[in-house]
């Protein structure tokens, strides 16, 4: 694997200080042992609790060291061609004596075939050692390695395995993004529950993965149940997505198609941007990960950058997947009041969006385009920028249908055309709230809610289009300039002819007026 190849290259090139970044100590030690075995190098590991132990090459007595300084002294005294693996040594970075001793030692080791490998859970290296050290990351296990973990458990006598070929593939896909130990625990939980393993247990592993992703702090795993039928209108956007439904398959790669990079969805709140992001995961049958940019920031120096890199690496491991960045204008805004941390995080995310090779489809949503840095929406970050306008009469009828069916009511029992006419200037979220408010009225009156109840609820709302008239005008200006594609109409001229006029705050909106 890449980690072993890089490590072997560094050892042969006589790199004297290597920082291996991983939380998987057991896998890292096994990989280092394998590299040393192939290269016929002696390998010793040290930790503060148990001292030295031999990983490979057991000839000769083990050195003795009970503190970091004496460990470094033993490294210098040891025979040539030895690799020293220091566990938890990053805890000693704050000790000035240890830093000085290690720096001097690794400078002298350049004339030998000895190397020091420090296992650390993060990429932070003291400034004094950065010029001496090379940092290498151990990636999370891939499908093949996870299959080996599964094979080790299913080989246990008495365990019944009844997985279909598709089920085995889904089980491996469900475990992507976990460490080997986490995957082993998830598989073991599924096996122990029924003393068997079959397609029913895929959901057990998925649930465990949700917890693992949640622990990453910045990513949240969203279950996807939404389909295009749950989203009213937006026909052009839906067609664009359906056209790319098979874009992440092996068949598409064999055809020579590149994986789509992502889309930006812009529009005022309530027009269905977040719902569309969830719908994409359901339509393409891909995991949906929401990136919480606010959770990336921590109190320690370098913590935000490390969390960002870890979250993006996790997303790439889970790939193919959909990565959802909600309200980009807030998430990717950056200023100068935090010693440049937000600028560096912002730059890391933008660079990843541009250069990523893993099939991670980014869905960015924004309410206010003016608040977005211009570099976010430039070509190359997204495949397309879609504008979600106020819904037309036909789209409003679809939205009413969706929310009535969602609440197990028949649209035929309601005057849907009247509701569509009366909700002009309302966004989908406001129409849904009117249906919910009407249900409360009917429930408390001990009867079914009616069209009149929904009309009354609509009349009592102050729609966002009243306060967002200027924002809507600015977004429509983007559309006219060709900087965005209408999510509802293929041609800009057609979209302009169907513009819904935002409501005038001075216009009376009594229920009786709605029924005309």
VMD Tcl script that draws the C-alpha trace (Angstrom):
set ca {
  {0.00 0.00 0.00}
  {1.06 3.64 -0.43}
  {2.07 4.10 3.21}
  {4.46 1.14 3.09}
  {5.92 2.25 -0.27}
  {6.55 5.79 0.97}
  {8.03 4.59 4.26}
  {10.37 2.20 2.48}
  {11.45 5.02 0.15}
  {12.17 7.35 3.08}
  {14.17 4.69 4.92}
  {16.27 3.87 1.84}
  {16.81 7.61 1.30}
  {18.09 7.80 4.92}
  {15.42 10.14 6.28}
  {16.26 10.23 9.97}
  {13.00 11.55 11.52}
  {9.65 10.35 10.19}
  {6.34 11.34 11.83}
  {3.64 8.78 11.03}
  {0.21 10.35 11.56}
  {-2.51 7.88 12.53}
  {-4.80 6.82 15.36}
  {-4.38 3.19 14.26}
  {-1.28 2.22 16.18}
  {-1.72 -1.51 15.60}
  {-1.99 -1.15 11.80}
  {0.92 1.28 11.70}
  {3.19 -1.07 13.66}
  {2.28 -3.97 11.38}
  {3.01 -1.87 8.28}
  {6.38 -0.68 9.69}
  {7.29 -4.25 10.68}
  {6.49 -5.47 7.14}
  {8.67 -2.75 5.59}
  {11.59 -3.56 7.90}
  {11.21 -7.29 7.23}
  {11.40 -6.77 3.46}
  {14.36 -4.40 3.84}
  {16.11 -6.69 6.35}
  {16.27 -3.94 8.94}
  {16.10 -4.43 12.67}
  {13.05 -2.67 14.15}
  {12.57 -1.73 17.81}
  {9.52 -0.06 19.35}
  {9.49 1.95 22.58}
  {6.80 3.33 24.87}
  {6.94 4.94 28.30}
  {5.16 2.05 30.03}
  {6.97 -1.04 28.72}
  {10.25 0.28 27.31}
  {11.78 -1.37 24.24}
  {10.42 -4.37 22.36}
  {11.57 -6.00 19.13}
  {9.20 -5.77 16.15}
  {11.62 -7.44 13.76}
  {15.11 -8.87 14.19}
  {15.43 -10.35 17.65}
  {19.21 -10.76 17.68}
  {21.03 -9.06 20.52}
  {19.88 -7.70 23.88}
  {17.25 -4.98 24.04}
  {18.44 -1.55 25.19}
  {17.02 -0.11 28.40}
  {15.44 3.35 28.62}
  {12.80 4.71 30.99}
  {12.53 8.32 29.82}
  {12.59 10.16 26.48}
  {16.09 11.58 26.87}
  {17.66 8.17 27.58}
  {15.70 6.72 24.60}
  {17.42 9.19 22.27}
  {20.78 8.29 23.81}
  {20.09 4.60 23.13}
  {19.13 5.40 19.54}
  {22.55 6.96 18.98}
  {24.34 4.00 20.59}
  {22.41 1.29 18.70}
  {23.77 -0.73 15.81}
  {23.52 0.65 12.28}
  {20.48 -0.20 10.15}
  {17.97 -0.08 13.03}
  {14.55 1.60 12.82}
  {13.17 2.95 16.11}
  {9.40 3.38 16.49}
  {8.53 5.75 19.34}
  {4.92 5.48 20.53}
  {3.17 8.53 22.02}
  {6.41 10.51 21.66}
  {4.40 13.54 20.50}
  {3.53 14.04 24.18}
  {7.19 15.00 24.70}
  {7.16 17.78 22.07}
  {6.59 20.38 24.80}
  {9.81 19.44 26.65}
  {12.66 21.77 25.49}
  {15.35 19.30 26.54}
  {13.77 16.45 24.55}
  {13.34 18.64 21.46}
  {16.97 19.77 21.56}
  {18.27 16.26 22.21}
  {16.19 14.78 19.39}
  {17.16 17.51 16.94}
  {20.86 17.00 17.61}
  {20.52 13.22 17.38}
  {18.68 13.14 14.04}
  {21.24 15.54 12.56}
  {24.02 13.11 13.48}
  {22.01 10.09 12.26}
  {22.26 11.41 8.70}
  {25.63 9.67 8.47}
  {24.13 6.30 9.50}
  {21.36 3.93 8.34}
  {19.29 4.51 11.49}
  {15.88 6.20 11.47}
  {13.35 7.31 14.08}
  {9.61 6.93 13.40}
  {7.29 8.82 15.76}
  {3.66 7.63 15.90}
  {1.33 10.60 16.42}
  {-2.45 11.14 16.07}
  {-1.94 14.63 14.57}
  {0.37 16.39 12.12}
  {1.65 18.98 14.61}
  {5.46 19.03 14.69}
  {7.45 21.54 16.79}
  {8.85 24.37 14.71}
  {12.38 23.43 15.77}
  {11.98 19.95 14.24}
  {10.09 20.79 11.04}
  {13.22 21.06 8.96}
  {14.42 17.66 10.20}
  {11.13 15.75 9.95}
  {8.98 14.34 7.16}
  {5.29 13.74 7.88}
  {3.52 10.72 6.42}
  {-0.13 9.78 6.98}
  {-1.55 6.28 7.28}
  {-4.81 6.32 5.28}
  {-7.91 4.62 6.58}
  {-8.33 1.02 5.39}
  {-9.67 0.48 1.89}
  {-12.22 -2.09 0.75}
  {-9.64 -4.85 0.41}
  {-8.30 -4.34 3.93}
  {-11.81 -4.19 5.38}
  {-12.64 -7.45 3.60}
  {-9.63 -9.00 5.35}
  {-10.98 -7.81 8.71}
  {-14.38 -9.31 7.87}
  {-12.78 -12.55 6.70}
  {-10.92 -12.93 9.98}
  {-14.16 -12.66 11.95}
  {-16.29 -14.88 9.71}
  {-13.63 -17.61 9.86}
  {-14.52 -18.10 13.55}
  {-16.08 -21.55 14.06}
  {-19.85 -21.44 14.57}
  {-20.43 -18.14 12.73}
  {-22.97 -18.52 9.94}
  {-22.34 -16.27 6.93}
  {-25.18 -15.84 4.46}
  {-24.20 -12.70 2.54}
  {-25.17 -12.23 -1.09}
  {-22.56 -10.76 -3.45}
  {-24.43 -7.44 -3.43}
  {-24.77 -7.62 0.36}
  {-21.04 -8.18 0.83}
  {-20.31 -5.19 -1.41}
  {-22.75 -2.98 0.53}
  {-21.30 -4.17 3.84}
  {-17.81 -3.18 2.71}
  {-19.11 0.17 1.44}
  {-20.87 0.76 4.76}
  {-17.61 0.28 6.68}
  {-15.55 2.69 4.54}
  {-14.44 5.62 6.67}
  {-13.87 3.48 9.75}
  {-10.55 2.40 11.20}
  {-9.82 -1.33 11.14}
  {-10.63 -1.56 14.86}
  {-13.93 0.30 14.44}
  {-14.91 -1.91 11.50}
  {-14.00 -5.04 13.49}
  {-16.23 -3.90 16.38}
  {-19.11 -3.08 14.02}
  {-18.85 -6.47 12.28}
  {-18.55 -8.25 15.64}
  {-21.66 -6.47 16.94}
  {-23.63 -7.61 13.89}
  {-22.39 -11.20 14.24}
  {-22.92 -11.51 17.99}
  {-26.48 -10.22 17.80}
  {-27.75 -13.20 15.78}
  {-24.67 -15.45 15.70}
  {-24.80 -14.95 11.92}
  {-24.06 -12.37 9.27}
  {-26.39 -11.63 6.36}
  {-27.79 -8.73 4.36}
  {-30.00 -7.65 7.27}
  {-26.93 -6.61 9.27}
  {-25.78 -3.94 6.81}
  {-27.89 -1.40 8.72}
  {-26.05 -2.28 11.97}
  {-22.74 -1.31 10.36}
  {-24.29 1.85 8.87}
  {-25.47 2.92 12.33}
  {-21.99 2.36 13.77}
  {-20.52 4.40 10.93}
  {-22.87 7.28 11.71}
  {-21.47 7.40 15.24}
  {-17.89 7.28 13.96}
  {-18.51 10.16 11.53}
  {-20.31 12.14 14.24}
  {-17.22 11.80 16.46}
  {-15.18 13.53 13.75}
  {-17.04 16.68 14.97}
  {-17.08 18.44 11.61}
  {-19.00 15.85 9.56}
  {-22.53 14.62 10.10}
  {-23.94 11.54 8.40}
  {-27.46 12.17 7.07}
  {-29.79 9.27 6.34}
  {-31.30 9.83 2.89}
  {-34.90 8.91 2.20}
  {-35.90 11.80 -0.08}
  {-36.56 11.18 -3.76}
  {-37.35 13.60 -6.63}
  {-41.05 13.01 -5.88}
  {-40.53 14.68 -2.48}
  {-39.38 17.92 -4.15}
  {-41.96 20.03 -5.97}
  {-40.90 21.71 -9.23}
  {-37.22 22.34 -10.12}
  {-37.59 20.21 -13.28}
  {-34.36 21.40 -14.96}
  {-32.30 20.66 -11.84}
  {-33.89 17.22 -11.48}
  {-33.16 16.43 -15.13}
  {-29.52 17.53 -14.67}
  {-29.19 15.18 -11.70}
  {-30.90 12.24 -13.41}
  {-28.52 12.61 -16.36}
  {-25.63 12.04 -13.93}
  {-27.26 9.32 -11.84}
  {-24.77 6.69 -13.08}
  {-21.77 9.03 -13.10}
  {-19.98 7.25 -10.24}
  {-20.26 3.73 -11.66}
  {-17.42 1.67 -13.10}
  {-19.29 1.76 -16.40}
  {-18.96 5.57 -16.48}
  {-15.23 5.37 -15.70}
  {-14.73 2.80 -18.47}
  {-16.54 5.18 -20.85}
  {-14.04 7.90 -19.92}
  {-16.43 10.18 -18.03}
  {-14.95 12.29 -15.22}
  {-16.84 12.25 -11.91}
  {-18.98 15.40 -11.51}
  {-17.50 17.90 -9.04}
  {-20.63 19.46 -7.58}
  {-23.30 22.14 -7.82}
  {-24.10 25.39 -6.05}
  {-27.72 26.12 -5.15}
  {-28.57 29.79 -4.56}
  {-31.89 31.31 -3.53}
  {-33.70 32.83 -0.56}
  {-34.41 30.56 2.46}
  {-37.19 28.01 2.07}
  {-36.89 27.44 -1.69}
  {-35.75 23.81 -1.27}
  {-31.95 24.01 -1.35}
  {-31.34 21.76 1.67}
  {-34.10 19.38 0.60}
  {-32.47 19.12 -2.82}
  {-29.12 18.21 -1.22}
  {-30.83 15.35 0.63}
  {-32.68 14.34 -2.53}
  {-29.39 13.98 -4.43}
  {-28.15 11.44 -1.90}
  {-31.39 9.48 -2.25}
  {-31.51 9.70 -6.06}
  {-27.90 8.59 -6.51}
  {-28.02 6.16 -3.55}
  {-24.88 7.72 -2.05}
  {-24.07 8.59 1.59}
  {-24.74 12.25 2.42}
  {-22.19 14.01 4.66}
  {-22.87 17.52 5.94}
  {-19.71 19.54 6.57}
  {-20.19 21.79 9.61}
  {-17.52 24.42 9.01}
  {-18.16 26.06 12.38}
  {-17.21 22.83 14.17}
  {-13.80 22.85 12.49}
  {-12.50 25.65 14.69}
  {-10.86 24.85 18.02}
  {-9.04 26.75 20.73}
  {-5.57 25.28 20.08}
  {-3.10 26.53 17.50}
  {-3.34 24.44 14.33}
  {-6.39 22.53 15.58}
  {-8.78 23.97 12.97}
  {-6.47 23.11 10.07}
  {-5.95 19.57 11.37}
  {-9.72 19.03 11.81}
  {-10.31 20.33 8.29}
  {-7.79 17.95 6.75}
  {-9.13 15.05 8.81}
  {-12.74 15.75 7.80}
  {-11.86 16.00 4.11}
  {-9.77 12.81 4.26}
  {-12.70 11.03 5.91}
  {-15.05 12.24 3.15}
  {-12.62 10.93 0.52}
  {-12.45 7.56 2.29}
  {-16.25 7.27 2.33}
  {-16.41 8.28 -1.38}
  {-18.33 8.05 -3.57}
  {-20.46 10.35 -1.46}
  {-22.28 13.70 -1.44}
  {-20.66 16.44 0.70}
  {-23.15 19.13 1.66}
  {-21.90 22.60 2.71}
  {-24.93 24.51 3.96}
  {-25.13 28.33 3.88}
  {-21.74 28.79 2.23}
  {-21.79 32.56 2.67}
  {-21.53 32.02 6.43}
  {-19.45 28.86 6.38}
  {-16.78 30.18 3.99}
  {-16.68 33.79 5.15}
  {-13.29 34.72 6.54}
  {-11.86 37.71 8.29}
  {-8.65 38.90 9.87}
  {-9.54 38.71 13.56}
  {-8.32 35.18 14.25}
  {-4.63 35.27 13.28}
  {-5.49 33.98 9.81}
  {-7.02 30.67 10.95}
  {-10.31 31.13 9.07}
  {-8.39 32.20 5.94}
  {-6.28 29.03 6.06}
  {-9.34 26.81 6.63}
  {-11.15 28.59 3.80}
  {-8.16 28.08 1.50}
  {-7.86 24.39 2.41}
  {-11.52 23.74 1.57}
  {-11.36 25.68 -1.72}
  {-8.18 23.91 -2.80}
  {-9.74 20.55 -1.98}
  {-12.87 21.41 -3.99}
  {-10.69 22.31 -6.97}
  {-8.09 19.52 -6.82}
  {-9.89 16.52 -5.29}
  {-9.66 13.31 -7.27}
  {-11.90 11.20 -5.04}
  {-15.55 11.03 -6.22}
  {-16.95 13.47 -3.64}
  {-19.86 15.45 -5.10}
  {-20.08 18.83 -3.33}
  {-23.47 20.51 -2.89}
  {-23.08 24.07 -1.67}
  {-26.12 26.14 -0.73}
  {-26.25 29.91 -0.29}
  {-28.97 32.43 0.57}
  {-26.95 35.58 -0.13}
  {-24.59 35.54 -3.10}
  {-23.24 38.98 -2.13}
  {-21.79 37.46 1.03}
  {-19.76 34.85 -0.87}
  {-16.10 35.42 -1.69}
  {-15.87 35.59 -5.52}
  {-13.39 32.70 -5.73}
  {-15.97 30.24 -4.34}
  {-18.20 30.25 -7.43}
  {-15.56 30.47 -10.14}
  {-15.42 27.77 -12.81}
  {-13.78 24.56 -11.70}
  {-15.23 24.50 -8.19}
  {-18.75 23.55 -9.34}
  {-20.12 22.02 -12.52}
  {-23.18 24.29 -12.43}
  {-24.74 27.07 -10.35}
  {-28.52 26.77 -10.03}
  {-30.85 29.58 -8.99}
  {-33.97 28.48 -7.06}
  {-36.54 31.22 -7.57}
  {-39.98 31.73 -6.00}
  {-42.08 28.75 -7.16}
  {-44.43 29.23 -10.10}
  {-48.14 28.31 -9.92}
  {-47.47 24.82 -11.29}
  {-44.61 24.28 -8.85}
  {-46.71 25.49 -5.93}
  {-49.39 22.95 -6.86}
  {-46.73 20.22 -6.82}
  {-45.47 21.45 -3.44}
  {-48.99 21.34 -1.96}
  {-49.40 17.80 -3.36}
  {-46.09 16.70 -1.81}
  {-46.95 17.95 1.67}
  {-50.48 16.58 1.64}
  {-49.23 13.15 0.58}
  {-46.43 13.34 3.11}
  {-49.10 13.64 5.81}
  {-51.16 10.78 4.39}
  {-53.89 12.97 2.88}
  {-55.28 12.72 -0.64}
  {-54.68 15.88 -2.72}
  {-58.00 15.17 -4.49}
  {-59.79 16.05 -1.21}
  {-58.44 19.62 -1.39}
  {-58.74 22.49 -3.84}
  {-55.09 22.38 -4.89}
  {-55.43 24.94 -7.75}
  {-56.93 27.47 -5.32}
  {-54.13 26.84 -2.83}
  {-51.55 27.29 -5.61}
  {-53.10 30.60 -6.67}
  {-53.39 31.87 -3.12}
  {-49.79 31.02 -2.21}
  {-48.24 33.21 -4.92}
  {-45.02 34.74 -3.56}
  {-44.61 32.02 -0.92}
  {-41.69 29.59 -0.80}
  {-42.05 25.85 -0.27}
  {-41.21 25.94 3.46}
  {-43.99 28.51 4.03}
  {-46.53 26.41 2.14}
  {-45.55 23.39 4.23}
  {-45.96 25.40 7.44}
  {-49.44 26.50 6.34}
  {-50.44 22.84 5.89}
  {-49.07 22.00 9.35}
  {-50.88 24.98 10.96}
  {-54.13 23.88 9.30}
  {-53.66 20.36 10.66}
  {-53.39 21.74 14.19}
  {-56.66 23.62 13.70}
  {-58.45 20.50 12.45}
  {-56.92 18.28 15.14}
  {-58.00 20.55 18.00}
  {-61.50 20.89 16.50}
  {-61.83 17.09 16.29}
  {-62.22 17.07 12.50}
  {-60.20 16.82 9.27}
  {-58.52 20.03 8.19}
  {-59.77 21.64 5.00}
  {-58.73 23.91 2.15}
  {-60.17 26.88 4.07}
  {-57.96 26.06 7.06}
  {-54.86 26.15 4.83}
  {-55.98 29.42 3.19}
  {-56.45 31.00 6.60}
  {-53.00 29.83 7.69}
  {-51.48 31.32 4.53}
  {-53.16 34.67 5.14}
  {-51.62 34.90 8.61}
  {-48.06 34.44 7.37}
  {-45.75 37.21 6.27}
  {-43.81 35.52 3.45}
  {-40.07 35.98 3.07}
  {-40.56 37.45 -0.38}
  {-41.82 40.62 1.34}
  {-38.57 41.24 3.22}
  {-36.30 39.67 0.58}
  {-37.47 41.67 -2.46}
  {-34.01 43.19 -3.02}
  {-32.24 39.83 -2.59}
  {-34.58 38.17 -5.09}
  {-33.95 41.01 -7.55}
  {-30.17 40.64 -7.18}
  {-30.33 36.86 -7.70}
  {-32.50 37.31 -10.79}
  {-29.88 39.76 -12.05}
  {-27.35 36.93 -11.80}
  {-29.68 34.79 -13.89}
  {-30.07 37.46 -16.58}
  {-26.28 37.90 -16.76}
  {-25.83 34.19 -17.41}
  {-23.98 33.61 -14.12}
  {-26.50 31.02 -12.93}
  {-28.90 28.49 -14.43}
  {-32.59 28.48 -13.51}
  {-33.48 25.30 -11.60}
  {-36.96 25.37 -13.16}
  {-36.52 26.53 -16.77}
  {-33.94 25.60 -19.41}
  {-33.90 29.06 -21.01}
  {-33.32 32.33 -19.18}
  {-35.95 34.08 -21.31}
  {-38.55 31.49 -20.31}
  {-37.54 31.88 -16.65}
  {-37.95 35.67 -16.90}
  {-41.44 35.30 -18.40}
  {-42.45 33.14 -15.41}
  {-40.98 35.36 -12.65}
  {-43.31 35.50 -9.64}
  {-43.61 39.08 -8.40}
  {-42.61 39.28 -4.70}
  {-45.53 40.30 -2.52}
  {-46.07 43.98 -1.69}
  {-46.06 44.45 2.09}
  {-48.84 47.05 1.74}
  {-51.15 44.72 -0.19}
  {-54.08 43.33 1.92}
  {-53.85 39.57 2.48}
  {-57.11 38.59 4.17}
  {-58.42 35.02 3.80}
  {-61.41 36.22 1.77}
  {-59.07 37.88 -0.74}
  {-57.15 34.59 -1.02}
  {-60.28 32.71 -2.07}
  {-61.06 34.95 -5.06}
}
mol new
graphics top color blue
foreach p $ca { graphics top sphere $p radius 0.5 }
foreach p [lrange $ca 0 end-1] q [lrange $ca 1 end] { graphics top cylinder $p $q radius 0.2 }
display resetview
